[in-house]
Amino acid sequence: MDALVSTEWLQAELGAPDLRVVDASYFLPDHHRDARAEFEAAHIPGATFLDLATLADPDSPLPSTVPPTMLFAARMGAMGIGDASRVVLYDDSPLRSAARAWWLIRLFGKREVAILDGGLAKWRAEERPLDAGRSPVGDTRFVPRGDRADLRTIDAMRANLDHPAEQVIDARAPSRFRGDEPEHRPGVEPGHIPGSRNLPYARLFHDVGTWKRGPALAAEFRAAGIDLDRPMTATCGSGITAAVLVFGAYLLGRRAALYDGSWTEWGGDPTTPKAKGDA
C-alpha cells in the first residue's frame, strides 16, 4: 500500500478483512464544526471515527501533544486496528488533519498506514457511496512500537538554536509567521522561532484539494528556502498542520521530525526568543 492512495483504489479495497478506514477530521473552535456529528451524518462505508481532539496527553497544558502509550494503544484497539491491519486515513478538514493521525500512528511504530488523496471532499464529488451512523466497535490488540526519533521537544528546539543541525519549517499562514496578527490563545506571543522558514501547509495541495507530487511538491519546499537534503523539523500552531509538512517530505523520500508543542508552547514561554517579520 502506498502512503497516498486514490479514491478509486480505496473503493475497490472496501470490505477487505484487513483494511481499516478511519475518519481523522479535526476542527478548531473557530471553525464551528463538530467532527463526530459530521462523521455520523456521512462517512465512507465501514469507516471508524478517530477523535484527534481527545487523542492527546490529558496531563499536558498544551492542546494536542502525543498521548501516553497505553491510551494510544487502547484507542487503536477499540477501532479494530492491530498489527496486521492496513489503515487508510481521510478527513474533511481545512487543516488536513489526516496527516496528524498518519504521523501519530507511525510514531507508535505502525507502517501500513496511508492517506486518502483528496479526502472526503473528493470522495463526495465523485458520488461514491456513503454511510451514516456511529463507528463500529472493535476489539483488537494494538502493540505500540517505535522510538519517537521523529518527535522534538522544546529542549531539543532550544538546543537547535545554539547548534542548528536541523532546518525548522513553520506551517502556519504568513501573517501568523511574521507576527502581524495576535495569537488567539491567551498568553501566546506572536512571531516565530528564530531562524525558521515559512511554508504554509496549504501550498502542498492543488486547488482541487489533492496533494502535489514530485517536482511540484519539491518546488514548494525549495521556494521556502528548504534544502531537502538536510535534516528538518516541522512546527505550526499546535502540532496539527506541521504533520502536513512531515507527510509532504515523506512523499519526497525525506524524513522530517515534528515539534509537538509548536508555537503554543514556544510562544507561550516567556524565556524563549521570538522573531518577527519574514525571516
C-alpha positions as CSV (number, residue, x, y, z in Angstrom):
1,M,0.0,0.0,0.0
2,D,1.3,3.4,-1.0
3,A,1.4,6.3,1.5
4,L,-1.1,8.2,-0.6
5,V,-4.0,6.2,-2.1
6,S,-6.6,7.2,-4.6
7,T,-10.4,7.2,-4.2
8,E,-10.5,4.5,-7.0
9,W,-8.1,2.3,-5.1
10,L,-10.0,2.7,-1.8
11,Q,-13.4,1.9,-3.2
12,A,-12.0,-1.3,-4.8
13,E,-10.5,-2.3,-1.5
14,L,-13.5,-1.6,0.7
15,G,-14.6,-4.8,2.6
16,A,-11.1,-6.3,2.7
17,P,-10.8,-8.0,6.1
18,D,-7.5,-6.4,7.0
19,L,-8.5,-2.8,5.9
20,R,-9.4,-0.2,8.4
21,V,-10.7,3.1,7.1
22,V,-10.5,6.0,9.6
23,D,-12.0,9.5,9.6
24,A,-9.5,11.8,11.3
25,S,-11.3,15.1,10.8
26,Y,-10.3,17.7,13.3
27,F,-11.5,21.3,13.7
28,L,-10.6,24.3,15.7
29,P,-13.2,26.1,17.8
30,D,-13.5,29.0,15.3
31,H,-14.4,26.5,12.5
32,H,-17.8,26.0,14.4
33,R,-18.0,22.4,13.2
34,D,-18.5,19.1,15.0
35,A,-16.2,16.4,13.6
36,R,-18.0,13.5,15.3
37,A,-21.5,14.7,14.3
38,E,-20.4,15.2,10.7
39,F,-18.9,11.6,10.7
40,E,-22.2,10.2,12.0
41,A,-24.1,12.1,9.3
42,A,-21.9,10.8,6.4
43,H,-18.8,8.8,6.1
44,I,-17.0,6.3,3.9
45,P,-18.6,2.8,4.3
46,G,-17.0,0.8,7.1
47,A,-15.0,3.8,8.5
48,T,-14.4,4.5,12.1
49,F,-14.0,7.9,13.7
50,L,-10.7,8.9,15.4
51,D,-11.3,11.8,17.8
52,L,-8.0,13.7,17.5
53,A,-9.2,16.3,19.9
54,T,-9.1,13.7,22.7
55,L,-6.2,11.6,21.4
56,A,-3.7,13.7,23.4
57,D,-1.9,13.8,26.7
58,P,-4.6,14.6,29.3
59,D,-1.9,15.8,31.7
60,S,-0.4,18.4,29.3
61,P,-1.5,22.0,29.3
62,L,-0.9,22.0,25.6
63,P,-3.8,21.2,23.2
64,S,-2.6,18.3,21.1
65,T,0.5,16.7,22.4
66,V,1.4,13.0,21.9
67,P,-0.8,10.8,24.2
68,P,0.6,8.2,26.6
69,T,1.4,4.9,25.0
70,M,-1.4,2.9,26.8
71,L,-4.0,5.5,25.9
72,F,-3.0,5.4,22.3
73,A,-2.9,1.6,22.2
74,A,-6.3,1.3,23.7
75,R,-7.8,3.7,21.3
76,M,-6.3,1.9,18.3
77,G,-7.5,-1.5,19.6
78,A,-11.1,-0.1,20.1
79,M,-11.1,0.9,16.4
80,G,-10.1,-2.6,15.4
81,I,-6.5,-1.6,14.4
82,G,-4.0,-4.3,15.1
83,D,-0.6,-5.5,13.8
84,A,-2.0,-7.0,10.6
85,S,-4.2,-4.1,9.7
86,R,-3.8,-1.7,6.8
87,V,-5.1,1.7,7.7
88,V,-6.3,4.4,5.4
89,L,-7.0,7.8,6.9
90,Y,-9.1,10.6,5.5
91,D,-10.5,13.9,6.7
92,D,-12.9,16.7,5.6
93,S,-11.0,19.4,7.5
94,P,-9.3,22.6,6.2
95,L,-6.4,21.6,8.5
96,R,-5.8,18.4,6.5
97,S,-5.7,16.6,9.9
98,A,-5.4,13.1,8.4
99,A,-1.7,13.9,8.3
100,R,-1.6,14.3,12.1
101,A,-3.2,10.9,12.5
102,W,-0.7,9.4,10.0
103,W,2.2,10.9,11.9
104,L,0.9,9.7,15.3
105,I,0.3,6.1,14.1
106,R,3.7,5.9,12.6
107,L,5.3,7.4,15.7
108,F,3.9,4.4,17.6
109,G,5.5,2.0,15.2
110,K,2.8,1.1,12.6
111,R,3.9,1.4,9.0
112,E,1.0,0.1,6.9
113,V,-0.9,3.4,7.1
114,A,-1.9,5.7,4.2
115,I,-3.8,8.9,3.5
116,L,-6.7,9.2,1.0
117,D,-5.8,11.7,-1.6
118,G,-8.4,14.4,-1.8
119,G,-10.2,13.2,1.4
120,L,-13.9,13.1,1.9
121,A,-14.4,16.1,-0.4
122,K,-13.1,14.2,-3.4
123,W,-15.0,11.0,-2.5
124,R,-18.2,13.0,-2.3
125,A,-17.6,14.9,-5.6
126,E,-17.2,11.6,-7.4
127,E,-20.5,10.4,-5.9
128,R,-19.0,7.4,-4.2
129,P,-21.0,5.6,-1.6
130,L,-21.5,7.0,1.9
131,D,-22.9,5.5,5.1
132,A,-24.3,7.2,8.3
133,G,-24.3,6.2,11.9
134,R,-21.8,5.6,14.7
135,S,-18.4,3.9,14.4
136,P,-18.3,0.2,14.7
137,V,-16.6,-1.0,17.9
138,G,-13.5,-3.1,17.6
139,D,-11.7,-5.4,20.0
140,T,-8.1,-5.8,18.7
141,R,-4.8,-5.7,20.5
142,F,-2.5,-2.9,19.2
143,V,1.1,-3.3,20.1
144,P,2.9,0.1,20.1
145,R,6.5,0.2,18.8
146,G,8.9,2.9,17.7
147,D,11.5,5.0,19.3
148,R,9.9,8.5,18.9
149,A,13.0,9.6,16.9
150,D,10.8,12.0,14.9
151,L,9.4,13.8,17.9
152,R,11.0,17.1,19.1
153,T,10.6,18.8,22.5
154,I,11.1,22.4,23.5
155,D,14.6,21.4,24.9
156,A,15.6,20.0,21.5
157,M,14.4,23.1,19.8
158,R,16.4,25.3,22.2
159,A,19.5,23.2,21.5
160,N,18.9,23.6,17.8
161,L,19.1,27.4,18.1
162,D,22.6,27.1,19.6
163,H,23.8,24.4,17.2
164,P,21.4,24.4,14.1
165,A,21.6,20.9,12.9
166,E,18.0,20.9,11.6
167,Q,16.1,23.3,9.5
168,V,12.9,24.4,11.1
169,I,9.8,24.8,8.9
170,D,6.7,26.6,10.1
171,A,3.4,25.5,8.5
172,R,1.4,28.5,9.7
173,A,0.0,31.2,7.5
174,P,2.4,34.0,6.6
175,S,0.7,36.6,8.7
176,R,1.0,34.5,11.8
177,F,4.6,33.6,11.0
178,R,5.5,37.2,10.6
179,G,3.7,38.1,13.9
180,D,1.4,40.6,12.1
181,E,-1.7,39.4,14.0
182,P,-2.3,38.5,17.7
183,E,-2.4,34.8,18.6
184,H,-5.8,33.6,19.6
185,R,-4.5,31.6,22.6
186,P,-4.1,33.6,25.8
187,G,-0.6,34.2,26.8
188,V,1.0,33.3,23.5
189,E,3.1,36.0,21.8
190,P,3.0,36.4,18.0
191,G,6.0,35.6,15.9
192,H,8.1,32.6,15.0
193,I,11.2,30.6,16.2
194,P,14.3,32.5,15.1
195,G,15.9,31.1,12.0
196,S,12.8,29.1,10.9
197,R,11.4,29.2,7.4
198,N,7.7,29.6,6.5
199,L,6.0,27.0,4.3
200,P,2.2,27.4,4.7
201,Y,0.8,23.9,4.6
202,A,-1.9,24.8,2.1
203,R,0.8,25.3,-0.6
204,L,1.3,21.5,-0.7
205,F,-2.1,21.0,-2.3
206,H,-3.6,21.6,-5.7
207,D,-6.7,23.9,-5.8
208,V,-8.9,20.8,-6.1
209,G,-7.6,19.5,-2.7
210,T,-5.3,16.7,-3.9
211,W,-1.6,16.6,-2.9
212,K,1.1,17.9,-5.1
213,R,3.7,15.3,-6.1
214,G,7.2,15.1,-7.4
215,P,8.8,18.2,-8.8
216,A,5.8,20.4,-8.0
217,L,5.9,19.4,-4.3
218,A,9.7,19.7,-4.1
219,A,9.4,23.2,-5.6
220,E,7.3,24.4,-2.6
221,F,9.9,23.3,-0.1
222,R,12.7,24.9,-2.2
223,A,10.7,28.1,-2.6
224,A,10.6,28.4,1.2
225,G,14.4,28.1,1.4
226,I,14.4,24.5,2.5
227,D,17.3,22.2,1.4
228,L,15.6,18.8,1.1
229,D,19.0,17.0,1.6
230,R,19.4,18.4,5.1
231,P,17.5,17.4,8.3
232,M,14.3,19.3,9.0
233,T,11.8,19.7,11.8
234,A,8.2,21.0,11.2
235,T,6.3,23.2,13.5
236,C,2.9,25.1,13.4
237,G,0.4,26.4,16.0
238,S,-0.3,23.2,18.0
239,G,1.3,20.3,16.1
240,I,-1.6,19.5,13.7
241,T,-0.6,21.2,10.4
242,A,3.1,20.6,11.0
243,A,2.3,17.0,10.2
244,V,1.2,18.1,6.7
245,L,4.8,19.2,6.1
246,V,6.2,15.9,7.5
247,F,3.9,13.9,5.2
248,G,4.9,16.1,2.2
249,A,8.6,15.5,3.0
250,Y,7.8,11.7,3.2
251,L,6.2,11.8,-0.3
252,L,9.6,13.2,-1.5
253,G,11.5,10.4,0.2
254,R,12.7,12.6,3.0
255,R,12.3,12.3,6.8
256,A,11.2,15.2,8.9
257,A,10.7,15.5,12.7
258,L,7.8,17.3,14.3
259,Y,7.9,19.8,17.2
260,D,4.8,18.7,19.1
261,G,4.4,21.7,21.4
262,S,4.8,24.0,18.4
263,W,4.1,27.8,18.7
264,T,1.6,27.3,21.5
265,E,4.4,26.1,23.7
266,W,7.2,28.3,22.3
267,G,5.2,31.5,22.0
268,G,3.7,30.9,25.5
269,D,7.1,30.5,27.2
270,P,8.5,33.9,28.3
271,T,12.0,32.6,28.3
272,T,12.1,31.6,24.6
273,P,13.4,34.1,21.9
274,K,10.8,35.2,19.3
275,A,11.4,36.6,15.9
276,K,9.1,38.7,13.7
277,G,9.0,39.5,10.0
278,D,9.7,37.3,7.1
279,A,12.9,35.8,8.5
